[in-house]
Amino acid sequence: MRKNARRSILAGFVASATAALAFLGTTPAQAALPTPVSAATARSYLASLTVATEHSRTGYSRDLFPHWITISGACNTRETVLKRDGSGVVTDSSCAATSGSWYSPYDGATWSAASDVDIDHLIPLAEAWDSGAWNWTTSKRQALANDLTRPQLLAVTDNVNQSKGDQDPGTWWPSRTAYRCTYARAWVQVKHYYGLSVDSAEKNSLSSVLNGC
C-alpha cells in the first residue's frame, strides 16, 4: 500500500473516531458563555460607566426579576443554559437534563448531575438592583435575568455560586485565576449594555484585572 493511501486511511480513521466520541458525548464538557468583548473594549466600557454609591436594597426581591422564562417548547432559561454549557446532555420530555457533564470555569470542577450545577447570573440580580435596576420596568429586569445573548448566564458549581451570592468584583472573583479576565470582560460588557453603575471598589478591582489581560 502506498504511503499516501495509508495516510488517507489513517486520517479517515481519526476523523471517524473523533466524530464517534463527540456523538457519544465523551468530549470534554466546556461552558459556552457567549464570548465577551475584548479586554481593550472592556477597559473602554469601564471608563464610561457611571461611578456611584450602591442604591438601598430596600424593596428588592428576586421576584421583581422574573426567571426562568420559557425559551423554546418545554425548555426554560435554566434548562437551555444547562444544555448549552454541558457535554452529552440528555433531556426528558419536559426538557429536564437527565444526564450529561458540566465543567465549571469558576473552580475547574466537572459534574455529572444537573443538581450539582447552578446557573449563575454573572451580574447578580441584587447587584443589578443596587446598580440601577431598582428603577427599571419589569420587562427590562426580566430581560437581564434571562439574557442568553450577552455573557450573563453560566452553568457553574452550585456551592461556588452560592458562595458568590450577590457580591461584585470588589469582594469576589472566581478562584480560577485563569478565568478572571473573561469574568471581568463579561461583567463590564453586561453592565455597559444595561447602563448599570459601578461603585469605586468594584471599578478599581475590575481595572486591576483588565489591565493584566
C-alpha positions in Angstrom: 0.0 0.0 0.0 1.3 3.4 -0.9 2.3 5.9 1.8 -0.3 8.5 0.7 -3.0 5.9 0.7 -2.1 4.7 4.3 -2.1 8.4 5.4 -5.6 8.9 3.9 -6.9 5.8 5.7 -5.4 6.9 9.0 -6.8 10.4 8.6 -10.2 8.9 7.9 -10.0 6.7 11.0 -9.0 9.6 13.2 -11.9 11.7 11.9 -14.3 8.9 12.4 -13.1 8.2 15.9 -13.4 11.9 16.8 -16.9 12.1 15.4 -17.9 9.0 17.3 -16.6 10.4 20.6 -18.5 13.6 20.0 -21.6 11.6 19.3 -21.3 9.6 22.5 -20.8 12.8 24.5 -17.3 11.9 25.7 -15.7 15.1 24.6 -14.7 17.3 27.5 -17.5 19.4 28.9 -17.0 23.1 28.2 -19.1 26.0 29.3 -20.3 28.1 26.4 -20.7 31.6 27.8 -21.2 34.0 24.8 -17.7 35.4 24.1 -17.3 38.7 26.0 -15.9 41.8 24.4 -12.1 42.1 24.2 -10.1 43.4 27.2 -9.4 46.7 25.3 -13.1 47.2 24.7 -13.9 46.3 28.3 -11.5 48.9 29.6 -13.1 51.5 27.3 -16.6 50.4 28.6 -15.5 50.5 32.2 -14.1 54.1 31.8 -17.6 55.1 30.6 -19.6 53.6 33.4 -21.1 55.8 36.0 -19.4 55.5 39.4 -22.0 55.7 42.1 -22.7 54.5 45.6 -25.0 51.5 45.6 -28.7 52.1 45.9 -30.5 50.9 49.0 -31.5 47.2 48.9 -34.9 48.2 50.5 -37.7 46.9 48.3 -35.6 44.3 46.5 -37.0 40.9 45.7 -35.8 38.3 43.2 -39.5 38.1 42.1 -39.1 41.5 40.6 -36.7 39.8 38.0 -39.0 37.1 36.5 -37.0 33.9 35.8 -36.7 31.3 34.5 -39.0 32.0 31.5 -39.9 29.7 28.6 -37.3 29.9 25.8 -38.5 27.2 23.4 -41.1 24.4 23.7 -40.9 23.0 27.2 -37.4 24.5 27.9 -36.9 27.4 30.2 -33.8 29.5 30.6 -32.1 27.3 33.2 -32.6 24.2 31.0 -31.5 26.0 27.9 -28.2 27.0 29.6 -27.6 23.5 31.0 -27.9 22.1 27.5 -25.7 24.9 26.0 -23.0 24.6 28.6 -22.9 20.8 29.1 -21.5 17.9 27.1 -23.5 14.9 26.1 -26.6 16.4 27.7 -29.7 14.2 27.5 -33.1 15.7 28.4 -36.5 14.1 29.1 -39.9 15.2 27.6 -40.1 18.1 30.0 -36.6 19.3 29.0 -35.1 18.4 32.3 -31.4 17.2 32.0 -31.3 13.6 32.9 -27.6 13.1 32.2 -24.5 14.9 30.9 -21.3 16.6 32.0 -20.8 20.1 33.1 -17.4 21.9 33.6 -17.5 24.9 36.0 -14.9 27.5 34.8 -15.1 29.3 38.2 -13.4 26.4 40.1 -12.4 23.9 37.5 -14.8 21.2 38.7 -16.7 18.8 36.4 -20.1 17.4 37.4 -22.3 14.7 36.0 -25.6 15.6 37.8 -27.5 18.7 36.8 -28.5 19.1 40.5 -24.8 19.9 41.3 -24.9 22.8 38.9 -26.4 26.3 39.3 -27.0 28.9 36.5 -25.1 31.9 37.7 -26.4 35.4 36.9 -22.9 36.8 36.3 -24.3 40.2 37.4 -26.3 39.1 40.4 -29.9 40.3 40.4 -29.5 42.1 43.8 -26.3 43.7 42.5 -28.2 44.9 39.4 -30.9 46.3 41.6 -28.2 48.2 43.6 -26.7 49.5 40.4 -29.8 50.9 38.7 -32.3 48.1 38.1 -34.4 49.4 41.1 -35.7 52.0 38.7 -36.4 49.6 35.8 -39.5 48.2 34.3 -40.3 44.6 35.0 -39.8 43.7 31.3 -36.2 45.1 31.4 -35.5 43.2 34.7 -36.8 40.0 33.0 -34.5 40.6 30.0 -31.4 40.8 32.3 -32.4 37.7 34.3 -32.8 35.6 31.2 -30.3 37.1 28.8 -28.8 34.4 26.6 -27.2 36.9 24.1 -24.9 38.7 26.5 -22.4 36.8 28.7 -24.8 37.0 31.7 -25.7 33.3 32.4 -23.3 30.5 33.1 -23.5 26.9 34.5 -21.2 26.6 37.5 -20.7 24.6 40.7 -23.7 25.2 42.9 -21.9 25.9 46.2 -19.5 28.2 44.4 -22.4 30.2 43.0 -24.0 30.3 46.5 -20.7 31.5 47.9 -20.6 34.3 45.4 -24.1 35.3 46.3 -24.8 39.0 45.5 -21.1 40.1 45.5 -19.4 42.2 42.9 -15.7 42.1 41.9 -14.9 44.4 44.8 -15.2 41.4 47.1 -15.5 38.2 44.9 -13.6 36.7 42.0 -13.6 33.1 40.6 -11.0 31.0 42.4 -9.5 30.0 39.0 -7.3 33.0 38.2 -7.2 31.9 34.6 -10.8 32.8 34.3 -10.7 36.2 35.9 -10.0 38.1 32.7 -13.0 36.5 31.0 -15.1 37.2 34.0 -14.1 40.9 34.1 -14.7 41.3 30.4 -18.2 39.8 30.7 -19.1 41.8 33.8 -18.2 45.1 32.2 -20.0 44.2 29.0 -23.3 43.4 30.7 -23.1 46.4 32.9 -22.4 48.6 29.9 -25.2 47.1 27.8 -27.8 47.6 30.6 -26.5 51.0 31.7 -25.7 49.9 35.2 -23.4 51.8 37.5 -20.3 50.6 39.4 -19.1 51.5 42.8 -15.5 52.7 43.5 -14.2 49.4 44.9 -15.8 47.4 42.1 -14.3 49.6 39.4 -10.8 49.5 40.9 -10.9 45.7 41.2 -12.1 45.4 37.6 -9.4 47.8 36.4 -6.7 45.9 38.1 -7.7 42.6 36.4 -8.4 44.1 33.0 -5.0 45.9 32.9 -3.4 42.5 33.2 -5.4 40.9 30.4 
